[in-house]
Amino acid sequence: MSGSPIWHPFTQHGLGEPIPLVTRAEGAVLTTQDGRRIIDAISSWWVTTHGHSHPRIMAAIAEQAGRLDQIIFAGWTHEPAETVARELVRVTPPALSRVFFSDSGSTCVEVALKMALGYWRNRGEARQRVIVMEHSYHGDTIGAMSVGARGVFNRAYEPLLFDVTTIPFPAPGREQATLDALAAACADAAALIVEPLVLGAGGMLVYSAGVLAEMRAVCAAHGTLFIADEVMTGWGRTGTLLACEQAGVVPDLLCLSKGLTGGAVPLAVTLATEAIFDAHWSSDRSRMFFHSSSYTANPIACAAAAANLAIWRDEPVLERVATLAARQRVRLDAVARLPGVHNPRALGTIAALEIGDPAGAYLSDIGPRLLGFFRERDLLLRPLGNTVYVMPPYCIDEDQLDAVYAAIGQAAARFGGAE
Ligand SMILES: *Cc1c(COP(=O)(O)O)cnc(C)c1O
């Protein structure tokens, strides 16, 4: 591959790690050009929900591609977008009545932040500050980085990032400090943005539904907008369609992407309340929502999302999620007993643990060694430093899960004491 001109994301090319060429994907299995069959235990970076190349989604894409490829979305519309918007409003809480399309998790977060600021400006109130949670991740564009944790990921870009107020992560037993910091910051803040129940890229850190509900109540008491970034947690990942459901939380703004198309093609939405839409509604053009991208609500992507929503409507997806959650739990409990394994935790279809250093560190030396270890065993696992997590497509079978957890057990034996 040394001849390839491609610059890969989150890849240190100087390490010379192999970059396999994938030719097919079906269910939970990827096939490479050299004939290897690899179990995708992280849903191709958390996007694939039902499984790769799902027949209903593939058929919807092919059918739409034969009909309408792309159309400007400012002042125009099309049936796939209308279907997706209607279905999203139907399956999410009634207070979320407006749907704005974009293309990725980062952009739907940017849209939510702009809507929050636009809301306050159009109401004539000077609320601009955004509150964020320690260890958060909301994407890699400048605005999304600004509301995410600062660290090695974005040190070089620090001068471009705007100031935010950070509240502590509500680790068990330390929830009150989070709530107190939130209350202190809320008075003149525009919005709080959070990943509900589990911080993904921050290391699969799980917190309680109770504190999420209390955070929502603190925001409501101060009029601070509550932005739920469910880009990773949405679409059944945590056991329910949305993680917020487990806390009875209804956000003012909801960000969805990753599993929105079942993981087949890029698409994102930001759902907003009528109050936020109303703040932009006027005969005055200077109050409109100033945001678009060339491919906003691309019809082929929307057709994939409509097919995903149809699968959710017609098929017992949450039963599959519950089955997978139970199967993972049994296997996680087994590896949790091994020496070198720390902090086993699970939520819905997500399971995580640390190997070696219980504290976890993204640039931990064993990170790349773990990556190679799993690659040699034909497994797609991509530890966050020494945090190993499993987040498979919902169709993964018991034998495939056994292979994944057997390798994690072997990795604990090999690297668990090596830190
Ligand atoms: C992945 C992720 C994003 C960014 O999504 P992209 O599609 O990669 O831009 C934002 N928020 C959360 C919680 C994520 O997990």
The ligand as a Gaussian input file, in Angstrom:
#p B3LYP/6-31G(d) Opt

LIG

0 1
 C      -18.704000      10.191000      16.329000
 C      -19.315000      11.252000      17.165000
 C      -19.460000      12.566000      16.683000
 C      -18.898000      12.997000      15.355000
 O      -19.500000      12.341000      14.288000
 P      -18.781000      12.351000      12.847000
 O      -19.792000      11.739000      11.957000
 O      -17.540000      11.526000      13.011000
 O      -18.476000      13.772000      12.530000
 C      -20.119000      13.481000      17.469000
 N      -20.578000      13.148000      18.690000
 C      -20.445000      11.910000      19.190000
 C      -21.000000      11.603000      20.536000
 C      -19.785000      10.931000      18.461000
 O      -19.617000       9.708000      18.979000

